[in-house]
Amino acid sequence: MKTLNLYKKLKLLLQKTTLGSGPRHFTFHPNGKYAYCIEEMGGAVSVYSYENGKLSNLQRIHTHSEKYKDSFESSDVHISPDGKFLYASNRGKENNIAIFSIQNNGTLKTVGYQSTKGKHPRVFGLDPSGKFLIATNTGSGNVVVFKRNFETGLLKKVGKKIKIKNVSCVQIKKY
């Protein structure tokens, strides 16, 4: 996709999102058939099919458990390299990563939630192999590495927390 065309498509998409949802980050599935937009204020991920330059609504699913009804602070969204799982960060009251399995039709099914072991997980990243997820907790100034289970999508903390004052971004390079 050309950048200009993508910009036009995103502009069209943002005009069609739920009023007040606060679209924050957007990503395509590795197969190019589906797209996902995390809503900062809506606390949800909107799922779209993508075909011939057109996005069509498929699903809107909350990134929070049912016990949370307001004050959402969803932040970042990434798909595992194998295309099987979607991960979404929640700041605020929860400070976790919501884990979803991606169904054959692109829709999402909630798998669970993993604490980021810190406060305000603004950004996270998956390494190119898909083995690890690295969460940055801006509020507590720490970075936590999780090993990803390829079958279940669940995350398990590995190693020690790394303290980095005001950490808010992570980029992973393959060596």
Summary of the structure (lengths in Angstrom):
residues: 175
radius of gyration: 15.6
end to end distance: 26.9
largest distance: 46.0
contacts: 550
relative contact order: 0.13
helix: 7%
strand: 48%
